[in-house]
């Protein structure tokens, strides 16, 4: 595969690019980026949905006002959406990924 998903602790995972050897991370502004080192920004909460898909939410960053979790989401072209986007919710199809 292109991505390697590995367990950090129960319910918390890290996502690493196999070819780039970099980790997926979410900034405190909700932007997804690659990180050379594995930090707290690289930890995501994995949740199994009822429709057999997985969602990934930042383990450390959330909305300051509402406390809403920020999710990894892709638009229709495969470009990363901001995790703090109103459309980046667990019910939205852009946050659903096939299980590993």
mmCIF file as gemmi writes it, N, C-alpha and C atoms, coordinates in Angstrom:
data_model
loop_
_atom_site.group_PDB
_atom_site.id
_atom_site.type_symbol
_atom_site.label_atom_id
_atom_site.label_alt_id
_atom_site.label_comp_id
_atom_site.label_asym_id
_atom_site.label_entity_id
_atom_site.label_seq_id
_atom_site.pdbx_PDB_ins_code
_atom_site.Cartn_x
_atom_site.Cartn_y
_atom_site.Cartn_z
_atom_site.occupancy
_atom_site.B_iso_or_equiv
_atom_site.pdbx_formal_charge
_atom_site.auth_seq_id
_atom_site.auth_asym_id
_atom_site.pdbx_PDB_model_num
ATOM 1 N N . UNK Axp A 1 ? 0.806 -1.191 0 1 0 ? 1 A 1
ATOM 2 C CA . UNK Axp A 1 ? 0 0 0 1 0 ? 1 A 1
ATOM 3 C C . UNK Axp A 1 ? 0.849 1.254 0 1 0 ? 1 A 1
ATOM 4 N N . UNK Axp A 2 ? 0.211 2.349 -0.172 1 0 ? 2 A 1
ATOM 5 C CA . UNK Axp A 2 ? 0.872 3.648 -0.194 1 0 ? 2 A 1
ATOM 6 C C . UNK Axp A 2 ? 1.026 4.198 1.223 1 0 ? 2 A 1
ATOM 7 N N . UNK Axp A 3 ? 0.057 3.896 2.085 1 0 ? 3 A 1
ATOM 8 C CA . UNK Axp A 3 ? 0.083 4.367 3.468 1 0 ? 3 A 1
ATOM 9 C C . UNK Axp A 3 ? 0.171 3.192 4.425 1 0 ? 3 A 1
ATOM 10 N N . UNK Axp A 4 ? 0.882 3.402 5.516 1 0 ? 4 A 1
ATOM 11 C CA . UNK Axp A 4 ? 0.976 2.397 6.567 1 0 ? 4 A 1
ATOM 12 C C . UNK Axp A 4 ? 0.321 2.985 7.814 1 0 ? 4 A 1
ATOM 13 N N . UNK Axp A 5 ? -0.679 2.291 8.329 1 0 ? 5 A 1
ATOM 14 C CA . UNK Axp A 5 ? -1.377 2.734 9.536 1 0 ? 5 A 1
ATOM 15 C C . UNK Axp A 5 ? -0.909 1.835 10.673 1 0 ? 5 A 1
ATOM 16 N N . UNK Axp A 6 ? -0.39 2.435 11.74 1 0 ? 6 A 1
ATOM 17 C CA . UNK Axp A 6 ? 0.147 1.649 12.852 1 0 ? 6 A 1
ATOM 18 C C . UNK Axp A 6 ? -0.454 2.145 14.163 1 0 ? 6 A 1
ATOM 19 N N . UNK Axp A 7 ? -0.57 1.229 15.115 1 0 ? 7 A 1
ATOM 20 C CA . UNK Axp A 7 ? -1.169 1.551 16.409 1 0 ? 7 A 1
ATOM 21 C C . UNK Axp A 7 ? -0.137 2.218 17.319 1 0 ? 7 A 1
ATOM 22 N N . UNK Axp A 8 ? -0.565 3.279 17.989 1 0 ? 8 A 1
ATOM 23 C CA . UNK Axp A 8 ? 0.265 3.954 18.98 1 0 ? 8 A 1
ATOM 24 C C . UNK Axp A 8 ? -0.181 3.506 20.365 1 0 ? 8 A 1
ATOM 25 N N . UNK Axp A 9 ? -1.475 3.532 20.596 1 0 ? 9 A 1
ATOM 26 C CA . UNK Axp A 9 ? -2.101 3.013 21.808 1 0 ? 9 A 1
ATOM 27 C C . UNK Axp A 9 ? -3.522 2.607 21.425 1 0 ? 9 A 1
ATOM 28 N N . UNK Axp A 10 ? -4.306 2.194 22.39 1 0 ? 10 A 1
ATOM 29 C CA . UNK Axp A 10 ? -5.651 1.73 22.076 1 0 ? 10 A 1
ATOM 30 C C . UNK Axp A 10 ? -6.495 2.869 21.499 1 0 ? 10 A 1
ATOM 31 N N . UNK Axp A 11 ? -6.954 2.691 20.238 1 0 ? 11 A 1
ATOM 32 C CA . UNK Axp A 11 ? -7.781 3.684 19.565 1 0 ? 11 A 1
ATOM 33 C C . UNK Axp A 11 ? -7.011 4.818 18.912 1 0 ? 11 A 1
ATOM 34 N N . UNK Axp A 12 ? -5.703 4.899 19.129 1 0 ? 12 A 1
ATOM 35 C CA . UNK Axp A 12 ? -4.857 5.96 18.563 1 0 ? 12 A 1
ATOM 36 C C . UNK Axp A 12 ? -3.906 5.334 17.547 1 0 ? 12 A 1
ATOM 37 N N . UNK Axp A 13 ? -3.849 5.944 16.348 1 0 ? 13 A 1
ATOM 38 C CA . UNK Axp A 13 ? -2.989 5.418 15.284 1 0 ? 13 A 1
ATOM 39 C C . UNK Axp A 13 ? -2.122 6.538 14.706 1 0 ? 13 A 1
ATOM 40 N N . UNK Axp A 14 ? -1.094 6.117 13.995 1 0 ? 14 A 1
ATOM 41 C CA . UNK Axp A 14 ? -0.258 7.011 13.21 1 0 ? 14 A 1
ATOM 42 C C . UNK Axp A 14 ? -0.346 6.572 11.76 1 0 ? 14 A 1
ATOM 43 N N . UNK Axp A 15 ? -0.163 7.506 10.825 1 0 ? 15 A 1
ATOM 44 C CA . UNK Axp A 15 ? -0.256 7.206 9.396 1 0 ? 15 A 1
ATOM 45 C C . UNK Axp A 15 ? 1.049 7.661 8.749 1 0 ? 15 A 1
ATOM 46 N N . UNK Axp A 16 ? 1.752 6.699 8.11 1 0 ? 16 A 1
ATOM 47 C CA . UNK Axp A 16 ? 3.055 6.981 7.503 1 0 ? 16 A 1
ATOM 48 C C . UNK Axp A 16 ? 3.01 6.689 6.021 1 0 ? 16 A 1
ATOM 49 N N . UNK Axp A 17 ? 3.58 7.569 5.221 1 0 ? 17 A 1
ATOM 50 C CA . UNK Axp A 17 ? 3.731 7.343 3.792 1 0 ? 17 A 1
ATOM 51 C C . UNK Axp A 17 ? 4.882 6.381 3.563 1 0 ? 17 A 1
ATOM 52 N N . UNK Axp A 18 ? 4.641 5.293 2.838 1 0 ? 18 A 1
ATOM 53 C CA . UNK Axp A 18 ? 5.655 4.258 2.652 1 0 ? 18 A 1
ATOM 54 C C . UNK Axp A 18 ? 6.835 4.791 1.843 1 0 ? 18 A 1
ATOM 55 N N . UNK Axp A 19 ? 6.569 5.497 0.756 1 0 ? 19 A 1
ATOM 56 C CA . UNK Axp A 19 ? 7.642 5.953 -0.128 1 0 ? 19 A 1
ATOM 57 C C . UNK Axp A 19 ? 8.34 7.206 0.403 1 0 ? 19 A 1
ATOM 58 N N . UNK Axp A 20 ? 7.591 8.136 0.974 1 0 ? 20 A 1
ATOM 59 C CA . UNK Axp A 20 ? 8.186 9.382 1.476 1 0 ? 20 A 1
ATOM 60 C C . UNK Axp A 20 ? 8.787 9.211 2.864 1 0 ? 20 A 1
ATOM 61 N N . UNK Axp A 21 ? 8.343 8.19 3.597 1 0 ? 21 A 1
ATOM 62 C CA . UNK Axp A 21 ? 8.761 7.93 4.974 1 0 ? 21 A 1
ATOM 63 C C . UNK Axp A 21 ? 8.457 9.132 5.88 1 0 ? 21 A 1
ATOM 64 N N . UNK Axp A 22 ? 7.348 9.837 5.6 1 0 ? 22 A 1
ATOM 65 C CA . UNK Axp A 22 ? 6.901 10.957 6.43 1 0 ? 22 A 1
ATOM 66 C C . UNK Axp A 22 ? 5.545 10.616 7.035 1 0 ? 22 A 1
ATOM 67 N N . UNK Axp A 23 ? 5.225 11.287 8.114 1 0 ? 23 A 1
ATOM 68 C CA . UNK Axp A 23 ? 4.002 11.014 8.856 1 0 ? 23 A 1
ATOM 69 C C . UNK Axp A 23 ? 2.95 12.077 8.561 1 0 ? 23 A 1
ATOM 70 N N . UNK Axp A 24 ? 1.691 11.645 8.5 1 0 ? 24 A 1
ATOM 71 C CA . UNK Axp A 24 ? 0.58 12.577 8.333 1 0 ? 24 A 1
ATOM 72 C C . UNK Axp A 24 ? 0.374 13.294 9.661 1 0 ? 24 A 1
ATOM 73 N N . UNK Axp A 25 ? 0.247 14.619 9.61 1 0 ? 25 A 1
ATOM 74 C CA . UNK Axp A 25 ? 0.063 15.422 10.82 1 0 ? 25 A 1
ATOM 75 C C . UNK Axp A 25 ? -1.001 16.48 10.561 1 0 ? 25 A 1
ATOM 76 N N . UNK Axp A 26 ? -1.644 16.939 11.641 1 0 ? 26 A 1
ATOM 77 C CA . UNK Axp A 26 ? -2.624 18.018 11.544 1 0 ? 26 A 1
ATOM 78 C C . UNK Axp A 26 ? -2.151 19.169 12.429 1 0 ? 26 A 1
ATOM 79 N N . UNK Axp A 27 ? -2.072 20.359 11.838 1 0 ? 27 A 1
ATOM 80 C CA . UNK Axp A 27 ? -1.612 21.533 12.584 1 0 ? 27 A 1
ATOM 81 C C . UNK Axp A 27 ? -2.708 22.032 13.522 1 0 ? 27 A 1
ATOM 82 N N . UNK Axp A 28 ? -2.353 22.99 14.369 1 0 ? 28 A 1
ATOM 83 C CA . UNK Axp A 28 ? -3.346 23.543 15.3 1 0 ? 28 A 1
ATOM 84 C C . UNK Axp A 28 ? -4.389 24.392 14.594 1 0 ? 28 A 1
ATOM 85 N N . UNK Axp A 29 ? -4.165 24.675 13.295 1 0 ? 29 A 1
ATOM 86 C CA . UNK Axp A 29 ? -5.156 25.388 12.485 1 0 ? 29 A 1
ATOM 87 C C . UNK Axp A 29 ? -6.01 24.426 11.665 1 0 ? 29 A 1
ATOM 88 N N . UNK Axp A 30 ? -5.787 23.121 11.8 1 0 ? 30 A 1
ATOM 89 C CA . UNK Axp A 30 ? -6.605 22.127 11.11 1 0 ? 30 A 1
ATOM 90 C C . UNK Axp A 30 ? -6.096 21.714 9.744 1 0 ? 30 A 1
ATOM 91 N N . UNK Axp A 31 ? -4.886 22.131 9.371 1 0 ? 31 A 1
ATOM 92 C CA . UNK Axp A 31 ? -4.337 21.77 8.063 1 0 ? 31 A 1
ATOM 93 C C . UNK Axp A 31 ? -3.544 20.476 8.151 1 0 ? 31 A 1
ATOM 94 N N . UNK Axp A 32 ? -3.727 19.619 7.152 1 0 ? 32 A 1
ATOM 95 C CA . UNK Axp A 32 ? -2.953 18.383 7.066 1 0 ? 32 A 1
ATOM 96 C C . UNK Axp A 32 ? -1.625 18.668 6.378 1 0 ? 32 A 1
ATOM 97 N N . UNK Axp A 33 ? -0.567 18.058 6.885 1 0 ? 33 A 1
ATOM 98 C CA . UNK Axp A 33 ? 0.758 18.215 6.28 1 0 ? 33 A 1
ATOM 99 C C . UNK Axp A 33 ? 1.603 16.992 6.614 1 0 ? 33 A 1
ATOM 100 N N . UNK Axp A 34 ? 2.764 16.889 5.984 1 0 ? 34 A 1
ATOM 101 C CA . UNK Axp A 34 ? 3.69 15.787 6.236 1 0 ? 34 A 1
ATOM 102 C C . UNK Axp A 34 ? 4.732 16.239 7.251 1 0 ? 34 A 1
ATOM 103 N N . UNK Axp A 35 ? 5.097 15.336 8.141 1 0 ? 35 A 1
ATOM 104 C CA . UNK Axp A 35 ? 6.092 15.632 9.164 1 0 ? 35 A 1
ATOM 105 C C . UNK Axp A 35 ? 7.187 14.574 9.108 1 0 ? 35 A 1
ATOM 106 N N . UNK Axp A 36 ? 8.441 15.008 9.166 1 0 ? 36 A 1
ATOM 107 C CA . UNK Axp A 36 ? 9.565 14.069 9.115 1 0 ? 36 A 1
ATOM 108 C C . UNK Axp A 36 ? 9.676 13.273 10.414 1 0 ? 36 A 1
ATOM 109 N N . UNK Axp A 37 ? 9.273 13.88 11.541 1 0 ? 37 A 1
ATOM 110 C CA . UNK Axp A 37 ? 9.334 13.195 12.835 1 0 ? 37 A 1
ATOM 111 C C . UNK Axp A 37 ? 7.921 12.909 13.337 1 0 ? 37 A 1
ATOM 112 N N . UNK Axp A 38 ? 7.774 11.834 14.1 1 0 ? 38 A 1
ATOM 113 C CA . UNK Axp A 38 ? 6.478 11.485 14.674 1 0 ? 38 A 1
ATOM 114 C C . UNK Axp A 38 ? 6.286 12.291 15.954 1 0 ? 38 A 1
ATOM 115 N N . UNK Axp A 39 ? 5.29 13.187 15.95 1 0 ? 39 A 1
ATOM 116 C CA . UNK Axp A 39 ? 5.004 14.042 17.104 1 0 ? 39 A 1
ATOM 117 C C . UNK Axp A 39 ? 3.55 13.826 17.54 1 0 ? 39 A 1
ATOM 118 N N . UNK Axp A 40 ? 3.111 14.586 18.522 1 0 ? 40 A 1
ATOM 119 C CA . UNK Axp A 40 ? 1.722 14.496 18.991 1 0 ? 40 A 1
ATOM 120 C C . UNK Axp A 40 ? 0.745 14.9 17.89 1 0 ? 40 A 1
ATOM 121 N N . UNK Axp A 41 ? 1.172 15.806 16.985 1 0 ? 41 A 1
ATOM 122 C CA . UNK Axp A 41 ? 0.319 16.221 15.863 1 0 ? 41 A 1
ATOM 123 C C . UNK Axp A 41 ? 0.034 15.074 14.902 1 0 ? 41 A 1
ATOM 124 N N . UNK Axp A 42 ? 0.831 14.013 14.96 1 0 ? 42 A 1
ATOM 125 C CA . UNK Axp A 42 ? 0.701 12.871 14.043 1 0 ? 42 A 1
ATOM 126 C C . UNK Axp A 42 ? -0.223 11.783 14.584 1 0 ? 42 A 1
ATOM 127 N N . UNK Axp A 43 ? -0.799 11.987 15.744 1 0 ? 43 A 1
ATOM 128 C CA . UNK Axp A 43 ? -1.657 10.968 16.35 1 0 ? 43 A 1
ATOM 129 C C . UNK Axp A 43 ? -3.117 11.241 16.015 1 0 ? 43 A 1
ATOM 130 N N . UNK Axp A 44 ? -3.796 10.178 15.572 1 0 ? 44 A 1
ATOM 131 C CA . UNK Axp A 44 ? -5.2 10.279 15.17 1 0 ? 44 A 1
ATOM 132 C C . UNK Axp A 44 ? -6.024 9.216 15.881 1 0 ? 44 A 1
ATOM 133 N N . UNK Axp A 45 ? -7.244 9.592 16.214 1 0 ? 45 A 1
ATOM 134 C CA . UNK Axp A 45 ? -8.192 8.673 16.843 1 0 ? 45 A 1
ATOM 135 C C . UNK Axp A 45 ? -8.937 7.941 15.731 1 0 ? 45 A 1
ATOM 136 N N . UNK Axp A 46 ? -8.804 6.616 15.684 1 0 ? 46 A 1
ATOM 137 C CA . UNK Axp A 46 ? -9.461 5.809 14.65 1 0 ? 46 A 1
ATOM 138 C C . UNK Axp A 46 ? -10.815 5.342 15.175 1 0 ? 46 A 1
ATOM 139 N N . UNK Axp A 47 ? -11.847 5.531 14.369 1 0 ? 47 A 1
ATOM 140 C CA . UNK Axp A 47 ? -13.195 5.107 14.769 1 0 ? 47 A 1
ATOM 141 C C . UNK Axp A 47 ? -13.825 4.318 13.636 1 0 ? 47 A 1
ATOM 142 N N . UNK Axp A 48 ? -14.423 3.192 13.976 1 0 ? 48 A 1
ATOM 143 C CA . UNK Axp A 48 ? -15.087 2.347 12.989 1 0 ? 48 A 1
ATOM 144 C C . UNK Axp A 48 ? -16.547 2.766 12.904 1 0 ? 48 A 1
ATOM 145 N N . UNK Axp A 49 ? -16.989 3.161 11.712 1 0 ? 49 A 1
ATOM 146 C CA . UNK Axp A 49 ? -18.361 3.6 11.49 1 0 ? 49 A 1
ATOM 147 C C . UNK Axp A 49 ? -19.272 2.388 11.251 1 0 ? 49 A 1
ATOM 148 N N . UNK Axp A 50 ? -20.571 2.617 11.329 1 0 ? 50 A 1
ATOM 149 C CA . UNK Axp A 50 ? -21.551 1.541 11.128 1 0 ? 50 A 1
ATOM 150 C C . UNK Axp A 50 ? -21.556 1.048 9.686 1 0 ? 50 A 1
ATOM 151 N N . UNK Axp A 51 ? -21.121 1.891 8.741 1 0 ? 51 A 1
ATOM 152 C CA . UNK Axp A 51 ? -21.155 1.527 7.323 1 0 ? 51 A 1
ATOM 153 C C . UNK Axp A 51 ? -19.864 0.843 6.861 1 0 ? 51 A 1
ATOM 154 N N . UNK Axp A 52 ? -19.086 0.307 7.779 1 0 ? 52 A 1
ATOM 155 C CA . UNK Axp A 52 ? -17.841 -0.429 7.513 1 0 ? 52 A 1
ATOM 156 C C . UNK Axp A 52 ? -16.691 0.456 7.056 1 0 ? 52 A 1
ATOM 157 N N . UNK Axp A 53 ? -16.78 1.758 7.23 1 0 ? 53 A 1
ATOM 158 C CA . UNK Axp A 53 ? -15.677 2.666 6.919 1 0 ? 53 A 1
ATOM 159 C C . UNK Axp A 53 ? -15.026 3.142 8.213 1 0 ? 53 A 1
ATOM 160 N N . UNK Axp A 54 ? -13.843 3.714 8.097 1 0 ? 54 A 1
ATOM 161 C CA . UNK Axp A 54 ? -13.132 4.28 9.241 1 0 ? 54 A 1
ATOM 162 C C . UNK Axp A 54 ? -13.07 5.797 9.114 1 0 ? 54 A 1
ATOM 163 N N . UNK Axp A 55 ? -13.043 6.474 10.26 1 0 ? 55 A 1
ATOM 164 C CA . UNK Axp A 55 ? -12.775 7.913 10.279 1 0 ? 55 A 1
ATOM 165 C C . UNK Axp A 55 ? -11.572 8.142 11.184 1 0 ? 55 A 1
ATOM 166 N N . UNK Axp A 56 ? -10.829 9.215 10.892 1 0 ? 56 A 1
ATOM 167 C CA . UNK Axp A 56 ? -9.633 9.55 11.659 1 0 ? 56 A 1
ATOM 168 C C . UNK Axp A 56 ? -9.74 10.997 12.119 1 0 ? 56 A 1
ATOM 169 N N . UNK Axp A 57 ? -9.704 11.196 13.441 1 0 ? 57 A 1
ATOM 170 C CA . UNK Axp A 57 ? -9.792 12.535 14.032 1 0 ? 57 A 1
ATOM 171 C C . UNK Axp A 57 ? -8.489 12.826 14.769 1 0 ? 57 A 1
ATOM 172 N N . UNK Axp A 58 ? -8.084 14.078 14.777 1 0 ? 58 A 1
ATOM 173 C CA . UNK Axp A 58 ? -6.871 14.465 15.49 1 0 ? 58 A 1
ATOM 174 C C . UNK Axp A 58 ? -7.026 14.13 16.969 1 0 ? 58 A 1
ATOM 175 N N . UNK Axp A 59 ? -5.996 13.529 17.545 1 0 ? 59 A 1
ATOM 176 C CA . UNK Axp A 59 ? -6.044 13.153 18.956 1 0 ? 59 A 1
ATOM 177 C C . UNK Axp A 59 ? -5.769 14.345 19.868 1 0 ? 59 A 1
ATOM 178 N N . UNK Axp A 60 ? -5.138 15.4 19.339 1 0 ? 60 A 1
ATOM 179 C CA . UNK Axp A 60 ? -4.769 16.533 20.196 1 0 ? 60 A 1
ATOM 180 C C . UNK Axp A 60 ? -5.502 17.831 19.864 1 0 ? 60 A 1
ATOM 181 N N . UNK Axp A 61 ? -5.9 18.026 18.624 1 0 ? 61 A 1
ATOM 182 C CA . UNK Axp A 61 ? -6.522 19.295 18.236 1 0 ? 61 A 1
ATOM 183 C C . UNK Axp A 61 ? -8.032 19.154 18.073 1 0 ? 61 A 1
ATOM 184 N N . UNK Axp A 62 ? -8.769 20.157 18.552 1 0 ? 62 A 1
ATOM 185 C CA . UNK Axp A 62 ? -10.219 20.245 18.384 1 0 ? 62 A 1
ATOM 186 C C . UNK Axp A 62 ? -10.612 21.699 18.279 1 0 ? 62 A 1
ATOM 187 N N . UNK Axp A 63 ? -11.878 21.912 17.989 1 0 ? 63 A 1
ATOM 188 C CA . UNK Axp A 63 ? -12.395 23.275 17.875 1 0 ? 63 A 1
ATOM 189 C C . UNK Axp A 63 ? -12.373 23.935 19.254 1 0 ? 63 A 1
ATOM 190 N N . UNK Axp A 64 ? -11.763 25.122 19.377 1 0 ? 64 A 1
ATOM 191 C CA . UNK Axp A 64 ? -11.671 25.755 20.693 1 0 ? 64 A 1
ATOM 192 C C . UNK Axp A 64 ? -13.022 26.16 21.286 1 0 ? 64 A 1
ATOM 193 N N . UNK Axp A 65 ? -13.954 26.571 20.446 1 0 ? 65 A 1
ATOM 194 C CA . UNK Axp A 65 ? -15.259 27.021 20.954 1 0 ? 65 A 1
ATOM 195 C C . UNK Axp A 65 ? -16.177 25.862 21.304 1 0 ? 65 A 1
ATOM 196 N N . UNK Axp A 66 ? -16.399 24.969 20.339 1 0 ? 66 A 1
ATOM 197 C CA . UNK Axp A 66 ? -17.39 23.91 20.53 1 0 ? 66 A 1
ATOM 198 C C . UNK Axp A 66 ? -16.789 22.608 21.048 1 0 ? 66 A 1
ATOM 199 N N . UNK Axp A 67 ? -15.477 22.436 20.934 1 0 ? 67 A 1
ATOM 200 C CA . UNK Axp A 67 ? -14.854 21.18 21.345 1 0 ? 67 A 1
ATOM 201 C C . UNK Axp A 67 ? -15.026 20.071 20.325 1 0 ? 67 A 1
ATOM 202 N N . UNK Axp A 68 ? -15.535 20.42 19.121 1 0 ? 68 A 1
ATOM 203 C CA . UNK Axp A 68 ? -15.761 19.43 18.061 1 0 ? 68 A 1
ATOM 204 C C . UNK Axp A 68 ? -14.431 18.894 17.544 1 0 ? 68 A 1
ATOM 205 N N . UNK Axp A 69 ? -14.39 17.583 17.297 1 0 ? 69 A 1
ATOM 206 C CA . UNK Axp A 69 ? -13.17 16.958 16.787 1 0 ? 69 A 1
ATOM 207 C C . UNK Axp A 69 ? -12.905 17.367 15.35 1 0 ? 69 A 1
ATOM 208 N N . UNK Axp A 70 ? -11.624 17.387 14.97 1 0 ? 70 A 1
ATOM 209 C CA . UNK Axp A 70 ? -11.224 17.698 13.605 1 0 ? 70 A 1
ATOM 210 C C . UNK Axp A 70 ? -10.845 16.413 12.899 1 0 ? 70 A 1
ATOM 211 N N . UNK Axp A 71 ? -11.441 16.186 11.728 1 0 ? 71 A 1
ATOM 212 C CA . UNK Axp A 71 ? -11.289 14.928 11.001 1 0 ? 71 A 1
ATOM 213 C C . UNK Axp A 71 ? -10.405 15.072 9.768 1 0 ? 71 A 1
ATOM 214 N N . UNK Axp A 72 ? -9.742 13.976 9.415 1 0 ? 72 A 1
ATOM 215 C CA . UNK Axp A 72 ? -9.015 13.887 8.148 1 0 ? 72 A 1
ATOM 216 C C . UNK Axp A 72 ? -10.072 13.759 7.061 1 0 ? 72 A 1
ATOM 217 N N . UNK Axp A 73 ? -10.022 14.639 6.048 1 0 ? 73 A 1
ATOM 218 C CA . UNK Axp A 73 ? -11.029 14.635 4.98 1 0 ? 73 A 1
ATOM 219 C C . UNK Axp A 73 ? -10.371 14.987 3.655 1 0 ? 73 A 1
ATOM 220 N N . UNK Axp A 74 ? -10.888 14.393 2.579 1 0 ? 74 A 1
ATOM 221 C CA . UNK Axp A 74 ? -10.406 14.665 1.224 1 0 ? 74 A 1
ATOM 222 C C . UNK Axp A 74 ? -11.548 15.206 0.384 1 0 ? 74 A 1
ATOM 223 N N . UNK Axp A 75 ? -11.24 16.129 -0.532 1 0 ? 75 A 1
ATOM 224 C CA . UNK Axp A 75 ? -12.276 16.605 -1.445 1 0 ? 75 A 1
ATOM 225 C C . UNK Axp A 75 ? -12.378 15.648 -2.631 1 0 ? 75 A 1
ATOM 226 N N . UNK Axp A 76 ? -13.218 15.968 -3.606 1 0 ? 76 A 1
ATOM 227 C CA . UNK Axp A 76 ? -13.459 15.035 -4.714 1 0 ? 76 A 1
ATOM 228 C C . UNK Axp A 76 ? -12.239 14.837 -5.601 1 0 ? 76 A 1
ATOM 229 N N . UNK Axp A 77 ? -11.265 15.733 -5.528 1 0 ? 77 A 1
ATOM 230 C CA . UNK Axp A 77 ? -10.031 15.596 -6.316 1 0 ? 77 A 1
ATOM 231 C C . UNK Axp A 77 ? -8.914 14.918 -5.52 1 0 ? 77 A 1
ATOM 232 N N . UNK Axp A 78 ? -9.189 14.575 -4.274 1 0 ? 78 A 1
ATOM 233 C CA . UNK Axp A 78 ? -8.196 13.91 -3.442 1 0 ? 78 A 1
ATOM 234 C C . UNK Axp A 78 ? -7.297 14.852 -2.667 1 0 ? 78 A 1
ATOM 235 N N . UNK Axp A 79 ? -7.597 16.149 -2.702 1 0 ? 79 A 1
ATOM 236 C CA . UNK Axp A 79 ? -6.813 17.128 -1.959 1 0 ? 79 A 1
ATOM 237 C C . UNK Axp A 79 ? -7.345 17.212 -0.527 1 0 ? 79 A 1
ATOM 238 N N . UNK Axp A 80 ? -6.458 17.427 0.42 1 0 ? 80 A 1
ATOM 239 C CA . UNK Axp A 80 ? -6.851 17.462 1.827 1 0 ? 80 A 1
ATOM 240 C C . UNK Axp A 80 ? -7.705 18.683 2.137 1 0 ? 80 A 1
ATOM 241 N N . UNK Axp A 81 ? -8.786 18.446 2.895 1 0 ? 81 A 1
ATOM 242 C CA . UNK Axp A 81 ? -9.615 19.537 3.41 1 0 ? 81 A 1
ATOM 243 C C . UNK Axp A 81 ? -9.098 19.898 4.796 1 0 ? 81 A 1
ATOM 244 N N . UNK Axp A 82 ? -9.405 21.105 5.233 1 0 ? 82 A 1
ATOM 245 C CA . UNK Axp A 82 ? -9.05 21.483 6.6 1 0 ? 82 A 1
ATOM 246 C C . UNK Axp A 82 ? -9.909 20.689 7.576 1 0 ? 82 A 1
ATOM 247 N N . UNK Axp A 83 ? -9.301 20.217 8.646 1 0 ? 83 A 1
ATOM 248 C CA . UNK Axp A 83 ? -10.031 19.444 9.64 1 0 ? 83 A 1
ATOM 249 C C . UNK Axp A 83 ? -11.094 20.243 10.349 1 0 ? 83 A 1
ATOM 250 N N . UNK Axp A 84 ? -10.91 21.569 10.401 1 0 ? 84 A 1
ATOM 251 C CA . UNK Axp A 84 ? -11.875 22.426 11.089 1 0 ? 84 A 1
ATOM 252 C C . UNK Axp A 84 ? -13.005 22.865 10.165 1 0 ? 84 A 1
ATOM 253 N N . UNK Axp A 85 ? -13.021 22.374 8.927 1 0 ? 85 A 1
ATOM 254 C CA . UNK Axp A 85 ? -14.077 22.712 7.974 1 0 ? 85 A 1
ATOM 255 C C . UNK Axp A 85 ? -15.425 22.2 8.478 1 0 ? 85 A 1
ATOM 256 N N . UNK Axp A 86 ? -16.507 22.973 8.27 1 0 ? 86 A 1
ATOM 257 C CA . UNK Axp A 86 ? -17.826 22.5 8.703 1 0 ? 86 A 1
ATOM 258 C C . UNK Axp A 86 ? -18.251 21.202 8.012 1 0 ? 86 A 1
ATOM 259 N N . UNK Axp A 87 ? -17.688 20.93 6.835 1 0 ? 87 A 1
ATOM 260 C CA . UNK Axp A 87 ? -18.048 19.706 6.123 1 0 ? 87 A 1
ATOM 261 C C . UNK Axp A 87 ? -17.172 18.517 6.52 1 0 ? 87 A 1
ATOM 262 N N . UNK Axp A 88 ? -16.212 18.726 7.375 1 0 ? 88 A 1
ATOM 263 C CA . UNK Axp A 88 ? -15.359 17.63 7.837 1 0 ? 88 A 1
ATOM 264 C C . UNK Axp A 88 ? -15.942 17.068 9.127 1 0 ? 88 A 1
ATOM 265 N N . UNK Axp A 89 ? -17.065 16.394 8.981 1 0 ? 89 A 1
ATOM 266 C CA . UNK Axp A 89 ? -17.744 15.76 10.114 1 0 ? 89 A 1
ATOM 267 C C . UNK Axp A 89 ? -17.762 14.255 9.889 1 0 ? 89 A 1
ATOM 268 N N . UNK Axp A 90 ? -17.932 13.464 10.927 1 0 ? 90 A 1
ATOM 269 C CA . UNK Axp A 90 ? -17.882 12.01 10.74 1 0 ? 90 A 1
ATOM 270 C C . UNK Axp A 90 ? -18.991 11.464 9.843 1 0 ? 90 A 1
ATOM 271 N N . UNK Axp A 91 ? -20.099 12.201 9.694 1 0 ? 91 A 1
ATOM 272 C CA . UNK Axp A 91 ? -21.19 11.734 8.842 1 0 ? 91 A 1
ATOM 273 C C . UNK Axp A 91 ? -20.92 12.029 7.368 1 0 ? 91 A 1
ATOM 274 N N . UNK Axp A 92 ? -20.042 12.984 7.078 1 0 ? 92 A 1
ATOM 275 C CA . UNK Axp A 92 ? -19.791 13.389 5.696 1 0 ? 92 A 1
ATOM 276 C C . UNK Axp A 92 ? -18.92 12.356 4.995 1 0 ? 92 A 1
ATOM 277 N N . UNK Axp A 93 ? -19.247 12.066 3.752 1 0 ? 93 A 1
ATOM 278 C CA . UNK Axp A 93 ? -18.565 11.017 2.995 1 0 ? 93 A 1
ATOM 279 C C . UNK Axp A 93 ? -17.086 11.322 2.769 1 0 ? 93 A 1
ATOM 280 N N . UNK Axp A 94 ? -16.691 12.6 2.813 1 0 ? 94 A 1
ATOM 281 C CA . UNK Axp A 94 ? -15.286 12.959 2.576 1 0 ? 94 A 1
ATOM 282 C C . UNK Axp A 94 ? -14.362 12.488 3.697 1 0 ? 94 A 1
ATOM 283 N N . UNK Axp A 95 ? -14.921 12.11 4.842 1 0 ? 95 A 1
ATOM 284 C CA . UNK Axp A 95 ? -14.105 11.633 5.961 1 0 ? 95 A 1
ATOM 285 C C . UNK Axp A 95 ? -14.065 10.117 6.06 1 0 ? 95 A 1
ATOM 286 N N . UNK Axp A 96 ? -14.75 9.409 5.159 1 0 ? 96 A 1
ATOM 287 C CA . UNK Axp A 96 ? -14.827 7.947 5.229 1 0 ? 96 A 1
ATOM 288 C C . UNK Axp A 96 ? -13.702 7.302 4.435 1 0 ? 96 A 1
ATOM 289 N N . UNK Axp A 97 ? -12.992 6.38 5.07 1 0 ? 97 A 1
ATOM 290 C CA . UNK Axp A 97 ? -11.891 5.665 4.435 1 0 ? 97 A 1
ATOM 291 C C . UNK Axp A 97 ? -12.109 4.168 4.594 1 0 ? 97 A 1
ATOM 292 N N . UNK Axp A 98 ? -11.655 3.407 3.603 1 0 ? 98 A 1
ATOM 293 C CA . UNK Axp A 98 ? -11.768 1.953 3.681 1 0 ? 98 A 1
ATOM 294 C C . UNK Axp A 98 ? -10.866 1.427 4.79 1 0 ? 98 A 1
ATOM 295 N N . UNK Axp A 99 ? -11.318 0.389 5.506 1 0 ? 99 A 1
ATOM 296 C CA . UNK Axp A 99 ? -10.487 -0.157 6.585 1 0 ? 99 A 1
ATOM 297 C C . UNK Axp A 99 ? -9.209 -0.792 6.039 1 0 ? 99 A 1
ATOM 298 N N . UNK Axp A 100 ? -8.216 -0.875 6.902 1 0 ? 100 A 1
ATOM 299 C CA . UNK Axp A 100 ? -6.931 -1.445 6.49 1 0 ? 100 A 1
ATOM 300 C C . UNK Axp A 100 ? -6.973 -2.933 6.35 1 0 ? 100 A 1
